[in-house]
Amino acid sequence: MIDKDCIFCKIGAHEIGTKVVYENDYVIAFDDMEPLMPVHTLIIPKEHYANVGDNVPEETLGKVFAAVREVAAIKGLDNGYRLLINTGEDASQSVPHFHVHVLGGGWMPRPNDQDWGPNATNAAELGYK
């Protein structure tokens, strides 16, 4: 299924141009328009699923995660990379289409070293009330 109003579905169908990093019959990977790291590539299934919890078939999950290896190799991420999947509002998912962020190209702090705001378990230590 394709959502005609979804920007990622339009990218997957080549209705909107982008810098394609990797593509096969099932997924397309492209560089993020607002990168957080020197490498910030998104991998999406060409079929529309709102998020990873939207009954994504196991076969589709496998195809998306198999593409991670390809993207990491293409981008030269021999020293490591991080995968990020935001799911829903509380996780700040900005586009309601299941996608995986591949981040790399430099050192990143561990997630527990970051400031997660007032809802974090270490919020008091960070000065939140």
Secondary structure, DSSP 8 states (H G I E B T S, - for coil): ---TT-HHHHHHTTSS---EEEE-SSEEEEE-SS-SSSEEEEEEESS--SSTTS---HHHHHHHHHHHHHHHHHTT-TT-EEEE---SGGGT--SSS--EEEEESS----GGGS---TTSTTTTTTT--
